[in-house]
């Protein structure tokens, strides 16, 4: 079994690029409480302007909401309740990231998979960029 060492996304721009890549897996960590949540963000097959946000729970992935037009986040009938901490955490983080702000109280990590195709990244440069050498060409 291999251990995945996450890579920190240092800027809001880097976090936004990774999140909107198509097949992103991120972990949001509070630098205050040390609590963390892991999310999967996928691009809609029928409309590339939509990105679906899921969070990882003990029972698998649960739907959080949708990022529309690479900026606005909204809930649907299938979203988890807005009272859930995992929902509030993503909304708060996305509000900052989409406005090019990375709060000092938050850290964003990716798990060293390509943001576009989801394959494992193996080189330091790819890990730093969050995208593999083949996918970066597109």
C-alpha positions, 0 to 999 in steps of 0.5 A: 500500500502506498502512502499519499503525501498531499501537496499544499496549494499555496495561492488562491489562484493555484487552488482555483486552477486545481479545483476547476481542473475536472477531476480534483481531490482536495482537502481543506484544513483549518489551521486553527482547529486542525479539522479537515474535510476531503472533497472531490470536484468533477466537471459535468459531462453535459456542460463544462461550465458546471463542476459538481462538489462531493465530500468524502464521508465514512459512507462514501461521497455525498453531494455538496453542490455545484460551482457554476461558470467557474465562480458561483457556488449553489445548492440543489435539492440533492445537496447535503443540508446547509447546516452541515459543517462540511457544507459550510466549510466548502462554501466559506473556502470557495468564497475566498478562493474564487475571490483570489484570497487565501486566508491564513487560517486555511490550508488547501491540499491536493492528493497528488493526482492530476486535476484533469485526468485523475491519474497519480502524479509522479514527478516533483514538477507535476505534483507542484503544478497539480497536472501531469505532463500529458494533460498540461499540453491541453 
